[in-house]
Amino acid sequence: VDFAELEKFMDQKLKNYSSGMQVRLAFAIAIQAHNDILLIDEVLAVGDANFQRKCFKVFREIKNSGKTVIFVTHAMEMVEEFCDRALMIQDSKVVAMGDPREIALRYQLANNTSGEETDGKTLKRPKNPAIKIKSIKILSNGKPADNFSLEDNITAQVDIQVSQPKNVQFNLFFVGSDGEYVAGINSLKDFAESKFTKGTHTIHCTVRAGQLVKDSYSVGVAIYSDEDVPEVVDIIDRAYEGKTPQININQSSKYKNGKFYITGNWSEGKA
């Protein structure tokens, strides 16, 4: 009761509590249960700033203790701050799962007023973006390819149409056959503070295939505004309308395992 800040209302019946008061009380009870899994649904949408700060503190304590918190919310800034992984559900279906920042940006686009209504199956890309992705081609040694060995390089050739020059960042990312976001690389290092002029441009991003495990992947490209809180300018991804390039990594490594491969070396003696 102290945590929920409801001492003044202890004499009232529960049925007379507002929905916000009931959520406060339920959350206060839940955190006292010391369960290994805590499911929280929009509790931070109620209460004043002081109550929300107390909830944040509890979240951090639970997370640092190694317990599992399933946090259901529409507040993407909280997802990015508190979550290690995120899952986006639309029309009762899982449409994306993976890195919190990536999922937050997908959610933002799905609810962006510049986009169109969804058809229940796919999300709509923004209308008339300042910079539009016209096409994505996957190449190996300059030739179209969709099957790669671990020694190959994967090059994404992206054609864009600039109608309104602005500073942006590009992100190339890979989504596995299970729908999970695997990894991505943005252009901030290579295109720092660059602004493309009006017209058509072609850009490339090359990554080593050997960093990905044997699987089928969809290859997506997104353009974000170059701001502290980036907004989606345009995107091509399996969750959205339009064709998304597919590739296959057809080999498994004898020396590495996991969801992606890391590069390193073993040696004998002192480091």
URURBEL-V37611 format. One record per backbone hydrogen bond with DSSP energy under -0.5 kcal/mol. CO is the residue of the C=O (numbers start at 1). NH is the residue of the N-H. If there is no record, write none. Layout:
# URURBEL-V37611
<<CO	NH> <CO	NH>>
This chain:
# URURBEL-V37611
<<1	5> <1	6> <2	5> <6	9> <7	10> <9	12> <13	16> <14	17> <18	22> <19	23> <20	24> <21	25> <22	26> <23	27> <24	28> <25	29> <26	30> <27	31> <29	32> <29	33> <30	33> <36	68> <38	40> <38	70> <40	42> <40	72> <42	45> <43	46> <48	52> <49	53> <50	54> <51	55> <52	56> <53	57> <54	58> <55	59> <56	60> <57	61> <58	62> <59	63> <60	64> <61	65> <62	67> <63	66> <68	38> <69	71> <70	40> <70	72> <71	73> <72	42> <74	76> <75	78> <75	79> <76	80> <77	81> <78	82> <79	83> <86	98> <88	95> <88	96> <90	93> <93	90> <93	95> <96	88> <97	181> <98	86> <99	103> <100	104> <101	105> <102	106> <103	107> <104	108> <105	109> <106	110> <107	111> <109	112> <112	115> <114	127> <122	119> <123	241> <130	163> <130	164> <132	134> <132	161> <135	159> <137	139> <137	157> <138	145> <139	155> <140	143> <143	140> <146	248> <148	250> <149	152> <150	210> <152	209> <152	210> <153	155> <154	156> <154	207> <155	139> <155	157> <156	158> <156	205> <157	137> <157	159> <158	203> <159	134> <159	135> <160	162> <160	201> <161	132> <161	163> <162	199> <166	196> <167	226> <169	224> <170	187> <171	222> <172	185> <173	220> <174	182> <174	183> <175	218> <176	179> <179	97> <180	176> <183	174> <185	172> <187	191> <191	194> <194	168> <199	162> <201	160> <203	158> <205	156> <207	154> <208	211> <209	212> <211	261> <215	249> <216	177> <217	247> <218	175> <218	220> <219	245> <220	173> <221	236> <222	171> <223	233> <223	234> <224	169> <225	227> <227	230> <228	230> <231	225> <234	223> <236	221> <237	240> <239	123> <245	219> <247	217> <248	148> <248	250> <249	215> <259	213>>
